[in-house]
Amino acid sequence: MNLLAIVGSPRKGGATYLLVGKAIEGAKSKSRECITKKINLIDYDIKFCKNCLVCRDSKTKDPVAKCSIRDDMDYLTNDILAADSLVFGTPVHMGFATAMMMAFLERICWTFAKPERKILTISGCPLPRSDKKRKAVIIVTSGVVPPIYEKFCNEATPLIKDTIKCSLNAKTIGDMFAGDIEHRGTEHYFGKAFNLGKKLSEPYC
Ligand SMILES: Cc1cc2nc3c(=O)[nH]c(=O)nc-3n(C[C@H](O)[C@H](O)[C@H](O)COP(=O)(O)O)c2cc1C
């Protein structure tokens, strides 16, 4: 298994970072041959998508279309291509994924997809350029919103789920909302994150 974990928090060592780390531990606990890479988006130069549409309109048969912007996405694209399992982690900022996670998702949206899906989804009609099947888990943390209110206060999970399905051909096999971290503490969710990671090592279905 080739596991790529993407952390969209500006705080290295914060709640999201720690829970994504636990998910990686969980994945490794079940799979001896697990190559892992953890990316903190804060460490990378990821420019905003310019909506030039060069990638969207590309007729390439490659699994990824060329982006007109030159920055660290050039390297990250290779990591994504190599990955068959993904962990996405973000705190909610105003109920949504962080700006840096959104910048990252915008950049993969049309580079990894072509506009040929028949059915309209949240992110339009993207169809993955590649047939390679991936699986993913999503971890979302929140400072004060408790899990009971997740439905109203977490728009990050459905957005990430839809984007990675349409662009990366990634099926989300599990997700968690680590809510009310400020009062409950991050450790409260360690077991859940570990078990979520373990699911990535189970056979794909
Ligand atoms: C700009 C901003 C907006 C936030 N919005 C919310 C929010 O809508 N709901 C919430 O419960 N916490 C919110 N928080 C708190 C973070 O979700 C919380 O601190 C989270 O656990 C941080 O994770 P981290 O330690 O991985 O960065 C916000 C924090 C920031 C900086």
The ligand as a Gaussian input file, in Angstrom:
#p B3LYP/6-31G(d) Opt

LIG

0 1
 C      -10.329000      31.074000      11.101000
 C      -10.806000      29.972000      11.992000
 C      -12.125000      29.553000      11.904000
 C      -12.599000      28.543000      12.745000
 N      -13.886000      28.131000      12.608000
 C      -14.373000      27.180000      13.449000
 C      -15.717000      26.731000      13.326000
 O      -16.463000      27.143000      12.447000
 N      -16.158000      25.809000      14.229000
 C      -15.341000      25.298000      15.201000
 O      -15.796000      24.478000      16.006000
 N      -14.052000      25.676000      15.308000
 C      -13.549000      26.573000      14.450000
 N      -12.228000      26.957000      14.528000
 C      -11.353000      26.253000      15.456000
 C      -10.608000      25.080000      14.801000
 O      -11.471000      24.252000      14.079000
 C       -9.933000      24.249000      15.880000
 O       -9.019000      25.036000      16.600000
 C       -9.251000      23.012000      15.306000
 O       -9.249000      21.995000      16.237000
 C       -7.847000      23.333000      14.910000
 O       -7.211000      22.198000      14.460000
 P       -5.626000      22.185000      14.322000
 O       -5.087000      22.156000      15.731000
 O       -5.330000      20.986000      13.556000
 O       -5.258000      23.437000      13.587000
 C      -11.734000      27.948000      13.691000
 C      -10.392000      28.368000      13.762000
 C       -9.944000      29.363000      12.918000
 C       -8.503000      29.782000      13.010000

